[in-house]
Structure formats: C-alpha cells, structure tokens
C-alpha cells in the first residue's frame, strides 16, 4: 500500500478579473455565499488560476464578493480561482508569535513568508500525529490487489457449509463460524468525505473503473469501503499498484471546520519553531512542547489501523 497526494488543502471560487489586482463577483464553489469574516482567513494565502501570476497571495478583503491580490491579474473575465487554506490564518499565527515587525520593514515579507511555511509544517505534524487529514484534500491510495475473499459470503454458502458437518468426514461448521463479510479496505487519513473513483488494472493491462453502485463506503473516522451485499471485488492484474482509489478527505475546506484544540496546538508549534529556528540550541535540543501533543490528543477520534 502507498499513498500519493493529488491536491493539497485548497478551496475554489469563481471570480471576475479585470487586469488589476482586484477580483470581483467572488462565489464559492459548492458552498453558500461567504461573509467578509469568512473571507478574512484567506488573507496571506496563495492564489492560483488562469491569468494569476505565480506567487500571488490575497492582500486584503474589501467585501463579501471582492478582494485584492498582491499582484495584478494579466487578463480579464470570469475564471476559477484556487486558494491555499490552512487550519490557522497567517494573522492568527503572527498574533500568537507576538510578531512586532512593521510592514514597512524590509524583512517583513520574508519573515511573514517564514511564518506561513511554519503553519504548513505544523499542520502536517498535526496530521501525522492524528493520522488524519485536517483541511479538505485529495489523495490516491494504491494497492497491489483487492482484499482476498473480497466480499460477502452469500446466504446459500452460509447454509451449505454447516451441512457438511453431517457427512461422515464432516467439517463440523456452525453458521456463526462462517464470516459474515470480508473485503474491507481501510482508507487512510480520515475523515473521509467521498470516494471519487475505484479503478484497477485488468489482466489485459487496461484500466477499469468499478461502478460506485458496486461498493459502499463508511465515511468519517475510520474510513472504509467494501463491496455491496452479495458482491465481491474484481480480480486485478497481479502487479504492484494494480488498484487505485482516489478519494477526498478532511474536516472541511474552511478554518471554522477545525477543532479549536488543534488550532491552538498548531499556533504553539509555529511560535516555538519561529523562536527556535535550529533543532539544536545552546544547552540542549528543541523538542515539540508536551502541551502540543496533549492538545492534539484531545482531538483524536475513532480508531484507524
């Protein structure tokens, strides 16, 4: 089994470009319209899209449908914008760090960029500790095959097996001894939001997508998938990575979806790393504060493994 990140934590909106740094007509995709307070967490976050220069970030929020970028767009018209999102905003992290460098200082940009990178690193630490995804993201799970005996034992099988116990050489099975179900695939990095596709490589070398109606999904934590009742997984080509499951996971696309304990732990990590920029300091090593792990421990939910 191996995992590959398809898209990092991002959020998409549509907006109208006009060859300036201002974007109007903003509308979240798949969510109700935003308020100004919901837009504020995106200040300082990276933005990408057609006619958006590389390295552009959100400079300020003007209204619930308008914001200003750090660089002017190179085109005009309706476009889809992709925003980087994190559980903690840059402003929140700077406040926790007691950041006092004025915006006019030449090192302001590089120092705030450092804090932003530490937010990403702290979020990844939290995800590793929790074995969970925080913000909405897309992953691909590769398997070398579907699970053996991959599906439900049908009722006839459950009725026939015990009957062999009446034969002279009987197996002596009781109905309860026959497994009710098999073929469960654990999905890493819960909570699971949706399975986008399940595909496999056939013996002929072609890729086939398993119809969604052929399997069910246990969403949330832990995430699991299994064939529908009376069905089994297909047989894939006996090669590595012959089964691919693409799925979306995380608590949601907004900062407000994240447990406050996790947010506090991330801010503490960012502040600690910002003040102690080397692993080794005079007098000893810099370790992750125990309070961080204690806070993350309160947010653990479900069992994965």
Beta strands, then each sheet from edge to edge (+ up, - down):
strand 1: 2-7
strand 2: 10-18
strand 3: 22-28
strand 4: 47-48
strand 5: 58-63
strand 6: 66-69
strand 7: 76-84
strand 8: 137-143
strand 9: 185-187
strand 10: 192-201
strand 11: 207-209
strand 12: 215-218
strand 13: 223-227
strand 14: 243-249
strand 15: 280-281
strand 16: 284-285
sheet 1: 1+ 8- 14+ 10- 11+
sheet 2: 4+ 7- 2+ 3- 6+ 5-
sheet 3: 9+ 13- 12+
sheet 4: 15+ 16-
end
